[in-house]
Amino acid sequence: MMFSLMLLEVTFMHDLISLTKRHMLNFLRDKTAVFFSFLSVLILLALYFLFIGESYASAITLQGDQNLDENLKTYVIAGVMMGGILVINTISLSLGIMGNVVTDLDQRKLDAFLVTPVKRYKLIFSYYISSIIVSSVLTIFMWVLTVLYVGVFSGYWYSIYTIFIVTLYLILFTLISASLMIFLVTLLKSVNAFGALSGILGTFIGFASGIYMPLVQLGKTTQYIASVLPFTHMAIILKKLLLKEPYELLIDKGLDASSITSLERVFGSYEIGVFGFNVSMIYILFVSLMMAALLLFFAYRNMTKKMIK
């Protein structure tokens, strides 16, 4: 009996690992898919360096000393910038690797799996795990580059605590993003539809979540819409973490509490609640995780129906 259970466990892990590896390699070998997965991030970086970064620098100067250290400004702006970019990264990468689902369904590659003993739930779970692994690794790699960039070019280094906590949050955010992405792609019927979704989703979420521009510059209606999107709160959490130490330095430089509050509104690092009501971030994250689990279940149902056809 014990031997049979061990054999079943080994078989389960072997199937899951083999499928997950297959999906990861399919994505990473397609250089075009990898590039377009980073496209939203590249656009956001360009916007920050060309336009948005200057407005943030002006806001810091307006609130503080005109001769404020430029290195400190770089430290602050990097926190604002990467707080949004890292969130967009979890979304675009998760969606990019989910292209495997659409391709396999469109080209009927999954038919080959249906004549094998591999269970259908292993298929959907392998797509999900491959998305989490690839997205987490590449996003954390970008986070490491961010730490090095800020340290080298500003002279300020994030604390070990900040580096560790941000890393944990990035993994958590990837779990949520991957669940939504796998649900969305199981609703699509063709590779062309997936291409259209990939082209607009990152940009839409970037604007709707206040990542491309501060929510204070948008209307109340947009802010209410943003308040129910988990990505808005993801960006707020990361910005608060990345700006905690820079804000402390700004206070040491003479900025008062009202000036910091003004910067928080401009930078989008203040908690907006839900529909104008104050809601703890813990509850928002908990609900987001519950929704992620529900969407993963719906994705399994959608994919099962498509494989039956």
Protein Blocks (a to p, Z undefined) as FASTA:
>chain_A
ZZmmmmmmmmmmmmmmmmmmmmmmmmmmmmmlmmmmmmmmmmmmmmmmmmmmmmmmmmmm
mmmcfklcfklmmmmmmmmmmmmmmmmmmmmmmmmmmmmmmmmmmnommmmmmmpmbdfk
lmmmmmmmmmmmmmmmmmmmmmmmmmmmmmmmnopacdfklmmmmmmmmmmmmmmmmmmm
mmmmmmpcbfklmmmmmmmmmmmmmmmnommpcfklpcfklmmmmmmpmklmmmmmmmmm
mmmmmmmmmmmnopafklmmmmmmmnopacebjghiacdfklmmmmmmmmmmmmmmmmmm
mmmmmmmZZ
